[in-house]
Amino acid sequence: MTSAPDPGSAEAQAHRLTVPRSARYYTLGGSAEVREVWVVLHGFGQLAGKFIRDFAPAAAPDRLIVAPEALSRYYTDHASRKVGATWMTSEDRLAEIADYVRYLDLLVDELHGTLAPRVERFEIHAFSQGAATGCRWVAFGRHQPDRLVLWGGGVPPDLDLAAHGERLTRAGLTMVIGDRDEFISEEAVSDQAARLEAGGVRFAVQRFSGGHLVPWPVLAAMAGPQAPRKD
């Protein structure tokens, strides 16, 4: 007699389906005379509507600040029902990377369609987890920024510098890291610099006194003299 197959031994087959969905983003600044666009990428567990406030002083009539929100939201605290968003997890990571690169490319396509041909400069400012997102977007996406600034973050270790280092160099890669950043040790900063140098990537590291944040004095210097003082 043949025994019945063990249902627990069957291997599930994974399938994929591309679906349309909505994505949320926020803007500050800008007018009919927009010449510059900054896309700012939030960190793990943040929401774009709050994160964009860190860049509010850099907004100006000729500079539009755009904060896209990551596609995956979750409760960061179930008791208070506080919600955050994440760009990706380790689960199905390559598909999630492809999804957010496609999303960010489509966002810039929309901005260009609305603002072109006036826009002369495009920058990516990426914080914490968003730094890895920004680097992968530069590597795999269709839009080359004039500047890529990583705030409290670095280039993801899995990114192939031999294949994509030139795009990072052309993006004017700058890492801004606090001397008391609780998530980035001095050893990690040194290791990151050594890896980029070995990969032939040109970059700058800007240090400041502080922790894991976007410091106003450094942001003000990047924004230029038009940026108002933040009290």
Secondary structure, DSSP 8 states (H G I E B T S, - for coil): ------GGG---------------EEEEE--TT--EEEEEE--TTB-HHHHGGGGGGG-BTTEEEEEE--SEEEEEETTTTEEEEES--STTHHHHHHHHHHHHHHHHHHHHHHHTTS--EEEEEEETHHHHHHHHHHHHSS---SEEEEES----TTS-HHHHHHHHHHTT-EEEEETT-TT--HHHHHHHHHHHHHTT---EEEEESSSSS--HHHHHHHH-TTS----
